[in-house]
Amino acid sequence: MKNSTLSIRGSKASKGTPRVDLDVFFEASQNTFDARLNPNGAFLLNMAENHHCWHLLRDRLQTISCETQIPDWVAGYTAVTGAPEVRNSIATFLETFLTQVNLDPEHLAISAGATSVIEMTAFILGNPNDVVVFPAPAYPVYKADIGNLAGLERFDLQTHVDLMELSEAKISTSMLDNLYDDLQQQGRNWSMLVLTQPDNPTGIIFSSGDLRRIAKWCIDHKVHLVVNEIYGLSLIDITHPELKEDYADLIQFDSFAKVMAELKSDFLHHWYAFSKDFGISGFRIGVLYSMNQGLLKAYSNLALGRCVSNHTQWLLQQVLDDQEFLHTYIETNQQQLTSSYLLVVRTLRKLEIPYVPAKGSLFVWADLSSLLPKRDNAEYELWMDIYQSTGILLTPGSSFGHTYPGAFRIVHSLVSPAAMAVAMKKLEDYVLTKSVG
């Protein structure tokens, strides 16, 4: 029955969920594994959160709150795009640890979370029904982030067929040319290309040469290129003795901000947020960096309802100004991520399950297609069977917009190492049972 109390937009938003695994996640969250209290509980390996080093950051935040007086500016209004002193601290942090290139704080804008930054960027750069292209597989909720407010349409560019082709990120200019021509023939306007590096869900990165080549193509074709580096400090040690043979090259992460500094174009933009690298998704702090003054002015005029609270800004600033703490935190976090990644990879190798070697992010992109039942809706059926049989909640690959059936994303940073070890043993037993059957 039509709900007459809502607008067309509201009625549409009231139906369904942004991602297929969300309702199951909330259900499983009420029944999480505990070795002593709930040994038959669920393992949340589907939500992109990083709990590895929260204890370090929590202790630092508690010390700041107890020992440092809150300044008067926190109680009043400040710049919509972030307090100037906070943007200065964010710029210095990014320069030192992520971009390795100078950033002008006046080109930064912050708002309440990565989703807010994506929504605002899409709203300002695209017109309703414009196309935003994502190389598949890509984060499922991008569709809602660019569509709900801005009315833009997601297009999943199929850059490969087999998962094992994804040892490195490759998008050729001929691939972009063909898509550009196809969209024009359909009368559709391509306004944005969004890349994520390290990627969600694969963990792969782009070489600086590829980023530069794609950026020049976008500038020539007046397509806005946005690179999301929300996992830019969540890097895997690819030189680890157990891992280095997985990689065809040892190319390290190189920030897109360097390409932006070189090309200085209104069509190049950068996203970041503190939710993943710092494990503080609840703090809601997203960052836009752009040299496009029109974009930044529009952002300032439109984002009043999306400001980060001044107290949160101030707390973050205190953390970012502590260089010694940051060095320790980032190094420890990367060590922990490498260890948890290894816990998953060892099991997959033992079971001879293919996976994409990740250079960063919080994920393993695994190929469970050998376990798919031979009938319709097989991937969904396998996903639910794994969860109901083992308590392990993954994210099915079909929601990432790729055509390959049977890929699943495994988050290795949300549960403790001890819980992950139990989860991997349960997964091993499940796969072996299915193989015998």
Order of alpha helices (4+ residues) and beta strands (2+ residues): alpha-alpha-beta-alpha-alpha-beta-alpha-beta-alpha-beta-alpha-beta-alpha-beta-alpha-beta-beta-alpha-alpha-alpha-beta-beta-alpha-beta-beta-beta-alpha
